[in-house]
Amino acid sequence: MNRLIIMRHAEAGRAPTGQGDRDRPLTERGVADARAMGRWLAGKGLAPDGACVSPARRTRQTWDHASASFGDADLDCDENLYDAGPDTLRRAVEGAAGRAGVFMLVAHNPGVHALGLDLLAEGGAALADVDRLQRGFPPGAAAVFRREGGRWTFEAFWTPADIEALP
């Protein structure tokens, strides 16, 4: 694996009556944001060939809409990723080390945010990059890391608002 994309699920609404948090679907905005992020990543040459996705409805829908721009990818829905902390998310990434050149993890906050900050710190990221990510990891955002010398170095962070603002 030479690239890692950490993505938070896109904007979700309320769960249907009688159902729980895991059943929250994406909003119309969430669907549009997931599709846009998929197109953006693919356009940057970052279409994953492997992914691990939380089993929650909103994360699976995020993957489904984003991956429409990616082509084939080896997909794993890991029960342990639902509301997982950064250590569990990291184990999922490490477990996929030989499966993909570009690997995508689609999960939930606060875990994705914490993992992103951990990787920034470990990779010696610039203070401006750390500061930007410390401000939050909004729905539909994606952080990209590149494997260099046995560690993950920060490459990019995009939010749906960033993509909308660019030509």
Secondary structure as UniProt FT lines:
FT   STRAND          3..8
FT   TURN            17..18
FT   HELIX           21..23
FT   HELIX           28..43
FT   TURN            44..45
FT   STRAND          50..53
FT   HELIX           57..67
FT   TURN            68..70
FT   STRAND          74..77
FT   HELIX           79..81
FT   TURN            82..83
FT   HELIX           86..95
FT   TURN            96..99
FT   STRAND          102..107
FT   TURN            109..110
FT   HELIX           111..122
FT   TURN            123..124
FT   HELIX           127..134
FT   TURN            139..140
FT   STRAND          142..148
FT   TURN            149..150
FT   STRAND          151..158
FT   HELIX           160..165
//
